[in-house]
């Protein structure tokens, strides 16, 4: 159900075999540990807790949420007595959208019946903050783009970055901003990393990082070009539907086969962001009333 990997001394990553290859991490000190994100299902999060508290025999003192998405933060409640750290927007989103989404999830998923929203007690939104765990220094820094509240956690001594959803096999911008994500990826490329733990998917190794960043930036550029092209056509939806994830430079099998659906959402979200609303399909349009705006390519 959960794959565990030792990345460096006292630094571990966990990946779900059940839901979207979502990841979490743990940094172990001599007296206590830090958990970075929780997993989608309660039983997965409890596997992480048992590994730290029973196998390694240290308590969890801090939980860091890289962002508010359910598969990264709803497990906060399984670490009672800890301090939860995040971006202030993460706290806000959990307190609003998160509570509503959890109530809906409980109606259809009995495994969520004991889940409760636990809000972060420590937040930061500018610069960086540091947390010392034994001989490890964790630096928390904003990495927006996939969402406005996304933060990364850098293990300084090992140059391991837990990037949240700023790093994914297929970039995802539905809850964020394409320009912010491009800037975050460029920032990551300059950090001199040994490993990147993506929010979903496998660890990116040092020799793979440059190409990983290049491919993700290229994908974002291609999506932007498709959306701009669509905006100049009478029937924009036709252009968007024809632009597959492969035509934009990514494989459809990524993230357990979710890539085509995430790609479709990306294009729709970017169109709305740039042009205010998503166009109706051709058979619903009134051609006499339909207007569109000419815009040149970058």
C-alpha positions in Angstrom: 0.0 0.0 0.0 2.9 2.4 0.8 6.4 2.3 -0.6 9.1 3.6 1.8 12.5 4.8 0.6 15.5 6.0 2.5 16.9 9.0 0.7 19.6 10.0 3.0 20.6 9.4 6.6 17.4 9.8 8.7 15.5 11.1 5.7 12.7 9.0 4.2 10.0 9.3 1.5 6.7 7.4 1.3 4.6 6.9 -1.9 1.1 5.6 -2.1 0.3 2.6 -4.2 -3.4 3.4 -4.0 -3.9 7.0 -4.9 -2.2 9.1 -7.6 1.4 8.1 -6.4 1.1 10.8 -3.8 4.1 11.2 -1.5 5.0 12.2 2.0 8.3 12.4 3.9 9.9 12.1 7.3 13.1 13.6 8.8 14.2 11.9 12.0 16.2 13.5 14.8 17.5 11.9 18.0 14.6 13.0 20.1 11.8 13.7 17.7 10.7 13.7 14.0 9.1 15.9 11.4 6.5 14.6 9.0 6.2 16.4 5.7 2.7 15.9 4.3 0.3 13.1 5.0 -1.1 10.6 2.5 -4.6 10.3 1.0 -6.1 7.5 3.1 -6.0 7.2 6.9 -4.5 3.7 6.9 -1.6 5.0 4.8 -0.9 7.9 7.1 -1.0 5.5 10.1 1.7 3.4 8.4 3.9 6.5 8.5 3.1 7.2 12.1 3.8 3.6 13.2 7.1 3.6 11.3 8.3 6.7 13.2 6.8 6.1 16.6 7.0 2.3 16.9 9.9 1.2 14.5 12.1 4.1 15.2 10.8 4.9 18.6 10.7 8.7 18.4 7.6 11.0 18.6 6.4 13.3 15.8 6.7 16.9 17.0 6.0 18.8 13.7 3.9 18.1 10.7 4.5 20.4 7.7 1.8 20.7 5.0 3.3 21.7 1.7 -0.3 22.7 0.7 -3.9 22.2 1.5 -4.9 19.4 -0.9 -6.7 16.6 0.9 -4.1 14.0 -0.1 -1.3 16.1 1.6 -3.1 17.5 4.7 -6.1 15.6 5.9 -3.9 13.2 7.9 -2.9 16.0 10.3 -5.5 14.7 12.8 -3.5 11.4 13.2 -0.6 13.2 14.8 -2.3 14.6 17.9 -0.2 17.0 20.0 2.0 18.1 17.1 2.6 21.5 15.7 1.4 21.9 12.1 3.3 24.3 9.9 2.1 25.7 6.5 1.6 28.8 4.4 -1.3 31.0 5.8 -3.3 30.3 2.7 -3.1 26.6 3.4 -4.7 27.2 6.8 -7.4 29.4 5.1 -8.2 26.8 2.5 -8.4 24.0 5.0 -10.7 26.0 7.1 -13.1 26.7 4.3 -12.9 24.5 1.2 -11.3 21.7 3.2 -14.1 21.4 5.7 -16.8 21.4 3.0 -14.9 18.8 0.9 -14.4 16.5 3.9 -18.0 16.5 4.8 -18.8 15.5 1.2 -16.1 12.8 1.3 -17.5 11.3 4.4 -20.9 10.7 2.7 -19.3 8.3 0.2 -16.2 7.0 1.9 -16.4 5.2 5.3 -12.6 5.3 5.7 -12.9 9.1 6.2 -15.3 8.9 9.1 -12.6 9.5 11.7 -10.8 12.2 9.8 -10.9 15.8 11.1 -9.5 19.0 9.8 -6.6 20.2 11.9 -5.5 23.7 11.1 -1.8 24.7 11.1 -0.8 26.6 14.1 2.4 28.1 12.6 2.3 29.9 9.2 4.7 31.9 7.1 4.2 33.6 3.7 7.5 35.5 3.0 11.1 34.6 2.9 12.2 31.4 4.6 12.0 29.8 8.0 14.3 27.1 9.4 13.6 24.2 11.6 16.5 22.2 13.2 16.0 18.4 13.6 19.0 16.9 15.2 21.9 17.5 12.7 19.5 18.4 9.9 18.3 21.9 9.0 15.0 22.1 7.2 14.4 25.3 5.3 10.8 26.1 4.4 10.3 28.3 1.3 7.3 29.4 -0.8 7.1 27.5 -4.2 3.7 28.7 -5.6 2.2 27.8 -8.9 0.6 24.4 -8.6 -1.4 26.2 -5.9 -1.0 29.6 -4.2 -0.2 28.0 -0.9 2.5 25.5 -1.9 5.8 25.5 0.0 8.9 23.4 -0.3 11.0 21.8 2.4 14.7 21.7 1.8 16.9 19.4 3.9 20.0 21.6 3.7 22.7 19.1 4.6 21.5 16.5 2.0 20.2 18.9 -0.6 16.9 17.0 -0.7 13.9 19.1 -1.6 10.3 18.0 -0.7 8.7 20.2 -3.3 5.0 19.5 -2.8 3.0 19.8 -6.0 5.5 22.3 -7.5 7.2 19.2 -8.8 5.0 16.6 -10.5 5.5 14.3 -13.5 2.8 16.4 -15.2 2.7 20.1 -14.0 -0.7 21.0 -12.5 -2.0 24.6 -12.5 -5.7 24.3 -11.8 -5.4 25.8 -8.3 -2.5 28.1 -9.0 -0.8 30.2 -11.7 1.2 29.1 -14.7 3.7 32.0 -14.3 4.2 31.3 -10.7 4.9 27.7 -11.4 7.4 28.5 -14.1 9.2 30.8 -11.7 9.2 28.1 -9.0 10.6 25.5 -11.3 13.4 27.9 -12.4 14.1 28.6 -8.7 14.4 24.8 -8.0 16.8 24.4 -10.9 19.2 26.8 -9.3 19.2 25.1 -5.9 22.0 22.6 -6.5 19.9 19.6 -5.4 20.7 15.9 -5.0 17.1 14.8 -5.0 13.6 16.2 -5.5 10.7 14.4 -3.8 7.7 15.3 -6.0 4.2 15.8 -4.6 3.3 12.8 -6.8 5.5 10.3 -8.5 9.0 9.0 -8.1 12.0 10.8 -6.7 13.9 12.9 -9.2 17.7 12.1 -8.9 20.5 14.6 -9.4 21.3 13.5 -12.9 17.7 13.8 -13.9 16.8 17.2 -12.5 17.9 19.5 -15.4 15.9 17.5 -17.9 12.9 17.2 -15.5 12.8 21.0 -15.1 13.3 21.5 -18.9 10.5 19.1 -19.8 8.0 20.6 -17.3 8.8 24.2 -18.5 8.3 23.1 -22.1 5.0 21.5 -21.3 3.7 24.7 -19.6 4.9 26.7 -22.6 3.1 24.3 -25.0 -0.2 24.4 -23.0 0.0 28.2 -23.1 0.4 28.2 -26.9 -2.5 25.8 -27.3 -4.8 28.0 -25.2 -3.8 31.2 -27.0 -4.4 29.5 -30.3 -7.8 28.3 -29.1 -8.8 31.8 -28.1 -8.5 33.0 -31.7 -10.8 30.3 -33.1 -14.5 30.5 -33.5 -14.8 27.2 -31.7 -12.1 27.1 -29.0 -13.1 23.8 -27.5 -12.3 22.0 -30.7 -8.7 23.2 -30.5 -8.4 22.3 -26.8 -9.9 18.8 -27.3 -7.4 18.1 -30.2 -4.4 19.1 -28.1 -3.5 15.8 -26.3 -1.1 15.5 -23.4 1.3 13.8 -25.8 1.2 16.7 -28.3 2.3 19.0 -25.4 5.2 16.8 -24.6 4.1 14.5 -21.8 3.1 10.8 -21.6 -0.5 9.8 -21.0 0.6 7.1 -18.5 2.0 9.5 -15.9 0.6 9.6 -12.4 -1.0 6.2 -12.7 -2.8 7.1 -16.0 -4.3 10.4 -14.7 -2.2 12.6 -17.0 -4.9 13.0 -19.8 -7.5 14.2 -17.3 -5.1 16.5 -15.5 -4.0 17.9 -18.8 -7.6 18.6 -19.8 -8.1 20.5 -16.5 -4.9 22.5 -17.0 -6.0 23.8 -20.4 -9.5 24.6 -19.2 -8.2 26.4 -16.1 -5.6 28.4 -18.1 -8.3 29.4 -20.6 -10.5 30.7 -17.8 -7.6 32.5 -16.2 -6.6 34.3 -19.4 -10.0 34.9 -20.9 -12.5 35.0 -18.1 -14.8 32.1 -19.0 -14.7 28.7 -20.7 -16.4 28.7 -24.1 -19.5 26.5 -24.6 -19.3 23.7 -27.2 -20.2 24.7 -30.8 -23.8 23.4 -30.6 -24.5 25.6 -27.6 -23.1 28.8 -29.1 -25.1 31.7 -30.6 -22.9 32.7 -33.4 -24.5 36.1 -33.7 -23.5 36.9 -30.1 -20.1 35.1 -29.9 -17.1 37.3 -29.7 -13.5 36.6 -29.4 -10.3 38.6 -29.0 -7.3 38.4 -31.3 -4.0 38.0 -29.5 -0.5 37.4 -30.9 1.8 34.6 -29.9 4.7 35.3 -27.5 
